[in-house]
Amino acid sequence: MASEDLIAQTPRGSSIQRIDDGKFLVCNSENLCFFTRSLYLAEEQLEEMELGYRFPYSTNFREVKV
């Protein structure tokens, strides 16, 4: 990967890079990668991979009282 193709890299090792056909490649530290068609979708995918879930599920957890 050329350094000019790297758009972002997180402390956890995930990254977003631009590929030749105008798409973006999002990879986590375990080399699980996804292609997206826009930078916005790449950022969304990166956040999902880093946090492990997507909105609105993060706000729907409730404590069960037994």
N, CA, C and O atoms as a CHARMM CRD file, in Angstrom:
* protein
*
  264
    1    1 MET  N      0.84400  -1.17400   0.00000 PROA 1      0.00000
    2    1 MET  CA     0.00000   0.00000   0.00000 PROA 1      0.00000
    3    1 MET  C      0.88700   1.23300   0.00000 PROA 1      0.00000
    4    1 MET  O      1.76000   1.37700   0.85500 PROA 1      0.00000
    5    2 ALA  N      0.67000   2.09200  -0.92700 PROA 2      0.00000
    6    2 ALA  CA     1.42000   3.34200  -0.98300 PROA 2      0.00000
    7    2 ALA  C      0.89700   4.29400   0.08300 PROA 2      0.00000
    8    2 ALA  O     -0.30200   4.32000   0.35800 PROA 2      0.00000
    9    3 SER  N      1.78100   5.06900   0.67900 PROA 3      0.00000
   10    3 SER  CA     1.37500   5.95300   1.76900 PROA 3      0.00000
   11    3 SER  C      0.37400   7.01000   1.31000 PROA 3      0.00000
   12    3 SER  O     -0.44400   7.45600   2.11400 PROA 3      0.00000
   13    4 GLU  N      0.41100   7.42000   0.05700 PROA 4      0.00000
   14    4 GLU  CA    -0.55700   8.41300  -0.41100 PROA 4      0.00000
   15    4 GLU  C     -1.95600   7.83400  -0.57000 PROA 4      0.00000
   16    4 GLU  O     -2.92300   8.59000  -0.66800 PROA 4      0.00000
   17    5 ASP  N     -2.08800   6.50800  -0.59900 PROA 5      0.00000
   18    5 ASP  CA    -3.39100   5.86300  -0.67700 PROA 5      0.00000
   19    5 ASP  C     -4.02500   5.66600   0.69400 PROA 5      0.00000
   20    5 ASP  O     -5.22900   5.42300   0.78800 PROA 5      0.00000
   21    6 LEU  N     -3.23800   5.76700   1.74700 PROA 6      0.00000
   22    6 LEU  CA    -3.74000   5.59500   3.10500 PROA 6      0.00000
   23    6 LEU  C     -4.44400   6.87000   3.53800 PROA 6      0.00000
   24    6 LEU  O     -3.84400   7.94400   3.54700 PROA 6      0.00000
   25    7 ILE  N     -5.72000   6.75100   3.89600 PROA 7      0.00000
   26    7 ILE  CA    -6.50000   7.90900   4.32300 PROA 7      0.00000
   27    7 ILE  C     -6.52200   8.02100   5.84100 PROA 7      0.00000
   28    7 ILE  O     -6.37000   9.11300   6.39000 PROA 7      0.00000
   29    8 ALA  N     -6.71100   6.88900   6.51800 PROA 8      0.00000
   30    8 ALA  CA    -6.77500   6.90900   7.98100 PROA 8      0.00000
   31    8 ALA  C     -6.28700   5.58700   8.53800 PROA 8      0.00000
   32    8 ALA  O     -6.44800   4.53400   7.92200 PROA 8      0.00000
   33    9 GLN  N     -5.68700   5.66400   9.71700 PROA 9      0.00000
   34    9 GLN  CA    -5.29400   4.46300  10.43800 PROA 9      0.00000
   35    9 GLN  C     -5.51800   4.72700  11.92100 PROA 9      0.00000
   36    9 GLN  O     -5.09000   5.75500  12.44600 PROA 9      0.00000
   37   10 THR  N     -6.19100   3.79900  12.59200 PROA 10     0.00000
   38   10 THR  CA    -6.52400   3.97700  13.99500 PROA 10     0.00000
   39   10 THR  C     -5.45200   3.34100  14.88200 PROA 10     0.00000
   40   10 THR  O     -4.64800   2.54000  14.40500 PROA 10     0.00000
   41   11 PRO  N     -5.43600   3.69300  16.16600 PROA 11     0.00000
   42   11 PRO  CA    -4.50000   3.06000  17.09500 PROA 11     0.00000
   43   11 PRO  C     -4.70400   1.54900  17.21800 PROA 11     0.00000
   44   11 PRO  O     -3.77600   0.82500  17.57700 PROA 11     0.00000
   45   12 ARG  N     -5.91300   1.07400  16.92300 PROA 12     0.00000
   46   12 ARG  CA    -6.19900  -0.36600  16.98100 PROA 12     0.00000
   47   12 ARG  C     -5.73900  -1.10800  15.73000 PROA 12     0.00000
   48   12 ARG  O     -5.82800  -2.33500  15.67500 PROA 12     0.00000
   49   13 GLY  N     -5.25500  -0.39300  14.73600 PROA 13     0.00000
   50   13 GLY  CA    -4.72500  -1.02800  13.53500 PROA 13     0.00000
   51   13 GLY  C     -5.67300  -1.08700  12.35800 PROA 13     0.00000
   52   13 GLY  O     -5.31000  -1.62600  11.31300 PROA 13     0.00000
   53   14 SER  N     -6.87200  -0.55500  12.48800 PROA 14     0.00000
   54   14 SER  CA    -7.80800  -0.49700  11.36000 PROA 14     0.00000
   55   14 SER  C     -7.39700   0.63400  10.43400 PROA 14     0.00000
   56   14 SER  O     -6.75700   1.59700  10.85600 PROA 14     0.00000
   57   15 SER  N     -7.77400   0.50500   9.15900 PROA 15     0.00000
   58   15 SER  CA    -7.36700   1.53400   8.20600 PROA 15     0.00000
   59   15 SER  C     -8.38500   1.69500   7.08600 PROA 15     0.00000
   60   15 SER  O     -9.18600   0.80300   6.80500 PROA 15     0.00000
   61   16 ILE  N     -8.32500   2.86800   6.45700 PROA 16     0.00000
   62   16 ILE  CA    -9.08500   3.16200   5.24000 PROA 16     0.00000
   63   16 ILE  C     -8.05800   3.56800   4.20100 PROA 16     0.00000
   64   16 ILE  O     -7.20100   4.41300   4.45800 PROA 16     0.00000
   65   17 GLN  N     -8.14900   2.96400   3.03000 PROA 17     0.00000
   66   17 GLN  CA    -7.26200   3.36200   1.93800 PROA 17     0.00000
   67   17 GLN  C     -8.04600   3.47000   0.63900 PROA 17     0.00000
   68   17 GLN  O     -9.01300   2.74300   0.41100 PROA 17     0.00000
   69   18 ARG  N     -7.60900   4.38800  -0.19800 PROA 18     0.00000
   70   18 ARG  CA    -8.23600   4.59000  -1.51300 PROA 18     0.00000
   71   18 ARG  C     -7.63600   3.58600  -2.48700 PROA 18     0.00000
   72   18 ARG  O     -6.42500   3.36300  -2.49800 PROA 18     0.00000
   73   19 ILE  N     -8.49700   2.97900  -3.31000 PROA 19     0.00000
   74   19 ILE  CA    -7.99700   2.07200  -4.33900 PROA 19     0.00000
   75   19 ILE  C     -8.23900   2.69300  -5.71100 PROA 19     0.00000
   76   19 ILE  O     -8.95500   3.68700  -5.82900 PROA 19     0.00000
   77   20 ASP  N     -7.65600   2.11900  -6.72200 PROA 20     0.00000
   78   20 ASP  CA    -7.59500   2.73300  -8.05100 PROA 20     0.00000
   79   20 ASP  C     -8.93400   3.10300  -8.67500 PROA 20     0.00000
   80   20 ASP  O     -9.02900   4.14100  -9.32900 PROA 20     0.00000
   81   21 ASP  N     -9.95300   2.30300  -8.49900 PROA 21     0.00000
   82   21 ASP  CA   -11.20500   2.56300  -9.20700 PROA 21     0.00000
   83   21 ASP  C    -12.14600   3.50900  -8.46400 PROA 21     0.00000
   84   21 ASP  O    -13.34800   3.50400  -8.72800 PROA 21     0.00000
   85   22 GLY  N    -11.62700   4.32100  -7.53900 PROA 22     0.00000
   86   22 GLY  CA   -12.43900   5.29900  -6.83600 PROA 22     0.00000
   87   22 GLY  C    -13.17500   4.75500  -5.63600 PROA 22     0.00000
   88   22 GLY  O    -13.99000   5.45400  -5.03400 PROA 22     0.00000
   89   23 LYS  N    -12.89800   3.52000  -5.28200 PROA 23     0.00000
   90   23 LYS  CA   -13.52300   2.91900  -4.11400 PROA 23     0.00000
   91   23 LYS  C    -12.55100   2.96400  -2.94500 PROA 23     0.00000
   92   23 LYS  O    -11.40500   3.39100  -3.08200 PROA 23     0.00000
   93   24 PHE  N    -13.03200   2.51500  -1.79900 PROA 24     0.00000
   94   24 PHE  CA   -12.23400   2.54000  -0.59600 PROA 24     0.00000
   95   24 PHE  C    -12.18800   1.15400   0.02300 PROA 24     0.00000
   96   24 PHE  O    -13.16900   0.41100  -0.01700 PROA 24     0.00000
   97   25 LEU  N    -11.05000   0.81400   0.59000 PROA 25     0.00000
   98   25 LEU  CA   -10.83900  -0.46800   1.24400 PROA 25     0.00000
   99   25 LEU  C    -10.69200  -0.20400   2.73600 PROA 25     0.00000
  100   25 LEU  O     -9.83600   0.57200   3.16100 PROA 25     0.00000
  101   26 VAL  N    -11.54200  -0.86400   3.52700 PROA 26     0.00000
  102   26 VAL  CA   -11.52700  -0.71700   4.97800 PROA 26     0.00000
  103   26 VAL  C    -11.08200  -2.04600   5.56700 PROA 26     0.00000
  104   26 VAL  O    -11.69800  -3.07700   5.29700 PROA 26     0.00000
  105   27 CYS  N    -10.01900  -2.03700   6.36800 PROA 27     0.00000
  106   27 CYS  CA    -9.47700  -3.26900   6.96000 PROA 27     0.00000
  107   27 CYS  C     -9.28300  -3.08700   8.45100 PROA 27     0.00000
  108   27 CYS  O     -8.93700  -2.00200   8.91700 PROA 27     0.00000
  109   28 ASN  N     -9.51000  -4.17100   9.20100 PROA 28     0.00000
  110   28 ASN  CA    -9.21400  -4.11600  10.63000 PROA 28     0.00000
  111   28 ASN  C     -7.84300  -4.73000  10.87800 PROA 28     0.00000
  112   28 ASN  O     -7.15400  -5.12000   9.93500 PROA 28     0.00000
  113   29 SER  N     -7.45000  -4.81600  12.14000 PROA 29     0.00000
  114   29 SER  CA    -6.11100  -5.29700  12.47400 PROA 29     0.00000
  115   29 SER  C     -5.92700  -6.77900  12.16000 PROA 29     0.00000
  116   29 SER  O     -4.79500  -7.25500  12.07900 PROA 29     0.00000
  117   30 GLU  N     -7.02600  -7.51400  11.98300 PROA 30     0.00000
  118   30 GLU  CA    -6.95800  -8.94300  11.65500 PROA 30     0.00000
  119   30 GLU  C     -7.05600  -9.19000  10.15800 PROA 30     0.00000
  120   30 GLU  O     -7.26200 -10.32400   9.72400 PROA 30     0.00000
  121   31 ASN  N     -6.90500  -8.11500   9.35600 PROA 31     0.00000
  122   31 ASN  CA    -6.98000  -8.15900   7.89000 PROA 31     0.00000
  123   31 ASN  C     -8.31800  -8.63200   7.35700 PROA 31     0.00000
  124   31 ASN  O     -8.37900  -9.25700   6.29800 PROA 31     0.00000
  125   32 LEU  N     -9.38800  -8.34000   8.07700 PROA 32     0.00000
  126   32 LEU  CA   -10.74400  -8.51800   7.57200 PROA 32     0.00000
  127   32 LEU  C    -11.07900  -7.22400   6.84900 PROA 32     0.00000
  128   32 LEU  O    -11.13500  -6.16200   7.46900 PROA 32     0.00000
  129   33 CYS  N    -11.30500  -7.30500   5.52700 PROA 33     0.00000
  130   33 CYS  CA   -11.44500  -6.09200   4.71800 PROA 33     0.00000
  131   33 CYS  C    -12.78100  -6.04200   3.98700 PROA 33     0.00000
  132   33 CYS  O    -13.36900  -7.07000   3.65200 PROA 33     0.00000
  133   34 PHE  N    -13.24500  -4.80900   3.74900 PROA 34     0.00000
  134   34 PHE  CA   -14.47000  -4.55300   3.01400 PROA 34     0.00000
  135   34 PHE  C    -14.21300  -3.44400   2.00800 PROA 34     0.00000
  136   34 PHE  O    -13.43100  -2.53000   2.27100 PROA 34     0.00000
  137   35 PHE  N    -14.87200  -3.52100   0.85100 PROA 35     0.00000
  138   35 PHE  CA   -14.83000  -2.47000  -0.15100 PROA 35     0.00000
  139   35 PHE  C    -16.07400  -1.61200   0.01400 PROA 35     0.00000
  140   35 PHE  O    -17.15900  -2.13800   0.26200 PROA 35     0.00000
  141   36 THR  N    -15.93100  -0.28400  -0.12100 PROA 36     0.00000
  142   36 THR  CA   -17.07700   0.62000  -0.10800 PROA 36     0.00000
  143   36 THR  C    -16.95300   1.56900  -1.28500 PROA 36     0.00000
  144   36 THR  O    -15.87300   1.73300  -1.85300 PROA 36     0.00000
  145   37 ARG  N    -18.06900   2.19500  -1.64800 PROA 37     0.00000
  146   37 ARG  CA   -18.07900   3.07000  -2.81200 PROA 37     0.00000
  147   37 ARG  C    -17.91100   4.54700  -2.46300 PROA 37     0.00000
  148   37 ARG  O    -17.79400   5.38700  -3.35600 PROA 37     0.00000
  149   38 SER  N    -17.89800   4.87100  -1.14500 PROA 38     0.00000
  150   38 SER  CA   -17.70100   6.26600  -0.75300 PROA 38     0.00000
  151   38 SER  C    -16.91000   6.33600   0.55000 PROA 38     0.00000
  152   38 SER  O    -16.85200   5.37200   1.31400 PROA 38     0.00000
  153   39 LEU  N    -16.30600   7.48900   0.78300 PROA 39     0.00000
  154   39 LEU  CA   -15.55000   7.68600   2.01000 PROA 39     0.00000
  155   39 LEU  C    -16.47800   7.67600   3.21600 PROA 39     0.00000
  156   39 LEU  O    -16.10400   7.18300   4.28100 PROA 39     0.00000
  157   40 TYR  N    -17.67600   8.21200   3.06200 PROA 40     0.00000
  158   40 TYR  CA   -18.65500   8.20300   4.15600 PROA 40     0.00000
  159   40 TYR  C    -18.95300   6.76900   4.59600 PROA 40     0.00000
  160   40 TYR  O    -18.93500   6.46800   5.78900 PROA 40     0.00000
  161   41 LEU  N    -19.22800   5.88800   3.63600 PROA 41     0.00000
  162   41 LEU  CA   -19.51300   4.49000   3.96500 PROA 41     0.00000
  163   41 LEU  C    -18.28600   3.79200   4.55300 PROA 41     0.00000
  164   41 LEU  O    -18.41200   2.91100   5.40300 PROA 41     0.00000
  165   42 ALA  N    -17.10900   4.19100   4.09700 PROA 42     0.00000
  166   42 ALA  CA   -15.87400   3.62200   4.64500 PROA 42     0.00000
  167   42 ALA  C    -15.72400   3.99800   6.11600 PROA 42     0.00000
  168   42 ALA  O    -15.34700   3.16100   6.93600 PROA 42     0.00000
  169   43 GLU  N    -16.01600   5.25500   6.45100 PROA 43     0.00000
  170   43 GLU  CA   -15.94200   5.69300   7.84100 PROA 43     0.00000
  171   43 GLU  C    -16.97000   4.96600   8.70700 PROA 43     0.00000
  172   43 GLU  O    -16.67500   4.59800   9.84400 PROA 43     0.00000
  173   44 GLU  N    -18.16900   4.76100   8.17500 PROA 44     0.00000
  174   44 GLU  CA   -19.20500   4.01200   8.89700 PROA 44     0.00000
  175   44 GLU  C    -18.74400   2.57500   9.15400 PROA 44     0.00000
  176   44 GLU  O    -18.90700   2.05900  10.25900 PROA 44     0.00000
  177   45 GLN  N    -18.18100   1.94100   8.15200 PROA 45     0.00000
  178   45 GLN  CA   -17.70500   0.56800   8.28500 PROA 45     0.00000
  179   45 GLN  C    -16.55800   0.49100   9.29300 PROA 45     0.00000
  180   45 GLN  O    -16.50100  -0.44300  10.09300 PROA 45     0.00000
  181   46 LEU  N    -15.66200   1.44800   9.26100 PROA 46     0.00000
  182   46 LEU  CA   -14.54900   1.48500  10.20200 PROA 46     0.00000
  183   46 LEU  C    -15.06300   1.61100  11.63500 PROA 46     0.00000
  184   46 LEU  O    -14.58300   0.91700  12.53100 PROA 46     0.00000
  185   47 GLU  N    -16.02500   2.48400  11.84800 PROA 47     0.00000
  186   47 GLU  CA   -16.58600   2.66200  13.18600 PROA 47     0.00000
  187   47 GLU  C    -17.25600   1.38100  13.66500 PROA 47     0.00000
  188   47 GLU  O    -17.10600   0.99900  14.82600 PROA 47     0.00000
  189   48 GLU  N    -17.99400   0.71700  12.78200 PROA 48     0.00000
  190   48 GLU  CA   -18.63800  -0.54400  13.14500 PROA 48     0.00000
  191   48 GLU  C    -17.59900  -1.59600  13.52600 PROA 48     0.00000
  192   48 GLU  O    -17.79000  -2.33300  14.49300 PROA 48     0.00000
  193   49 MET  N    -16.50800  -1.67000  12.77800 PROA 49     0.00000
  194   49 MET  CA   -15.47500  -2.65600  13.06900 PROA 49     0.00000
  195   49 MET  C    -14.75400  -2.32700  14.37900 PROA 49     0.00000
  196   49 MET  O    -14.38200  -3.23400  15.12400 PROA 49     0.00000
  197   50 GLU  N    -14.55800  -1.05500  14.66000 PROA 50     0.00000
  198   50 GLU  CA   -13.85700  -0.64900  15.87800 PROA 50     0.00000
  199   50 GLU  C    -14.73000  -0.84400  17.12300 PROA 50     0.00000
  200   50 GLU  O    -14.24400  -1.29900  18.15800 PROA 50     0.00000
  201   51 LEU  N    -16.01200  -0.50000  17.02200 PROA 51     0.00000
  202   51 LEU  CA   -16.89300  -0.54300  18.18200 PROA 51     0.00000
  203   51 LEU  C    -17.62600  -1.87000  18.33700 PROA 51     0.00000
  204   51 LEU  O    -18.00800  -2.24500  19.44500 PROA 51     0.00000
  205   52 GLY  N    -17.81900  -2.57000  17.24600 PROA 52     0.00000
  206   52 GLY  CA   -18.46200  -3.87400  17.30800 PROA 52     0.00000
  207   52 GLY  C    -19.96800  -3.85000  17.16200 PROA 52     0.00000
  208   52 GLY  O    -20.60300  -4.90200  17.23300 PROA 52     0.00000
  209   53 TYR  N    -20.56000  -2.69000  16.96300 PROA 53     0.00000
  210   53 TYR  CA   -22.00200  -2.60400  16.75500 PROA 53     0.00000
  211   53 TYR  C    -22.31200  -1.31500  16.00500 PROA 53     0.00000
  212   53 TYR  O    -21.45600  -0.44500  15.84100 PROA 53     0.00000
  213   54 ARG  N    -23.56400  -1.21800  15.55300 PROA 54     0.00000
  214   54 ARG  CA   -23.98500  -0.02900  14.81300 PROA 54     0.00000
  215   54 ARG  C    -25.17500   0.60600  15.49600 PROA 54     0.00000
  216   54 ARG  O    -25.94300  -0.07700  16.17400 PROA 54     0.00000
  217   55 PHE  N    -25.33400   1.89300  15.32500 PROA 55     0.00000
  218   55 PHE  CA   -26.50000   2.61700  15.78400 PROA 55     0.00000
  219   55 PHE  C    -27.70300   2.07400  15.02300 PROA 55     0.00000
  220   55 PHE  O    -27.53600   1.79600  13.83600 PROA 55     0.00000
  221   56 PRO  N    -28.87700   1.89800  15.57300 PROA 56     0.00000
  222   56 PRO  CA   -29.38200   2.30900  16.87600 PROA 56     0.00000
  223   56 PRO  C    -29.22300   1.25400  17.96800 PROA 56     0.00000
  224   56 PRO  O    -29.67400   1.46700  19.09300 PROA 56     0.00000
  225   57 TYR  N    -28.59500   0.12800  17.66200 PROA 57     0.00000
  226   57 TYR  CA   -28.51500  -0.95300  18.63500 PROA 57     0.00000
  227   57 TYR  C    -27.76200  -0.54700  19.89100 PROA 57     0.00000
  228   57 TYR  O    -28.03600  -1.06300  20.97500 PROA 57     0.00000
  229   58 SER  N    -26.83000   0.35800  19.75500 PROA 58     0.00000
  230   58 SER  CA   -26.05000   0.78800  20.91100 PROA 58     0.00000
  231   58 SER  C    -26.90800   1.48100  21.95800 PROA 58     0.00000
  232   58 SER  O    -26.54800   1.49700  23.13500 PROA 58     0.00000
  233   59 THR  N    -28.03900   2.05300  21.55000 PROA 59     0.00000
  234   59 THR  CA   -28.89000   2.77100  22.49700 PROA 59     0.00000
  235   59 THR  C    -30.08300   1.94400  22.95400 PROA 59     0.00000
  236   59 THR  O    -30.86400   2.41100  23.78300 PROA 59     0.00000
  237   60 ASN  N    -30.24500   0.74100  22.44300 PROA 60     0.00000
  238   60 ASN  CA   -31.41600  -0.06600  22.77500 PROA 60     0.00000
  239   60 ASN  C    -31.17200  -1.09600  23.86600 PROA 60     0.00000
  240   60 ASN  O    -32.05800  -1.90600  24.13900 PROA 60     0.00000
  241   61 PHE  N    -30.01400  -1.09500  24.49500 PROA 61     0.00000
  242   61 PHE  CA   -29.74000  -2.05100  25.55600 PROA 61     0.00000
  243   61 PHE  C    -30.37500  -1.56100  26.84500 PROA 61     0.00000
  244   61 PHE  O    -30.24000  -0.39500  27.21800 PROA 61     0.00000
  245   62 ARG  N    -31.05800  -2.45700  27.51000 PROA 62     0.00000
  246   62 ARG  CA   -31.70600  -2.11800  28.78100 PROA 62     0.00000
  247   62 ARG  C    -31.31000  -3.16100  29.81100 PROA 62     0.00000
  248   62 ARG  O    -31.09400  -4.32600  29.47700 PROA 62     0.00000
  249   63 GLU  N    -31.21700  -2.74000  31.05900 PROA 63     0.00000
  250   63 GLU  CA   -30.90900  -3.64800  32.14100 PROA 63     0.00000
  251   63 GLU  C    -32.16300  -4.44000  32.48400 PROA 63     0.00000
  252   63 GLU  O    -33.24100  -3.86500  32.63100 PROA 63     0.00000
  253   64 VAL  N    -32.02700  -5.75200  32.61200 PROA 64     0.00000
  254   64 VAL  CA   -33.13600  -6.61500  32.97200 PROA 64     0.00000
  255   64 VAL  C    -33.12000  -6.80600  34.47600 PROA 64     0.00000
  256   64 VAL  O    -32.12800  -7.28300  35.02900 PROA 64     0.00000
  257   65 LYS  N    -34.19500  -6.44400  35.14200 PROA 65     0.00000
  258   65 LYS  CA   -34.28100  -6.60800  36.58600 PROA 65     0.00000
  259   65 LYS  C    -34.97600  -7.92100  36.90200 PROA 65     0.00000
  260   65 LYS  O    -36.08800  -8.17900  36.44200 PROA 65     0.00000
  261   66 VAL  N    -34.31100  -8.73800  37.68400 PROA 66     0.00000
  262   66 VAL  CA   -34.83800 -10.06500  38.01800 PROA 66     0.00000
  263   66 VAL  C    -35.27100 -10.10600  39.44600 PROA 66     0.00000
  264   66 VAL  O    -35.74400 -11.13900  39.91800 PROA 66     0.00000
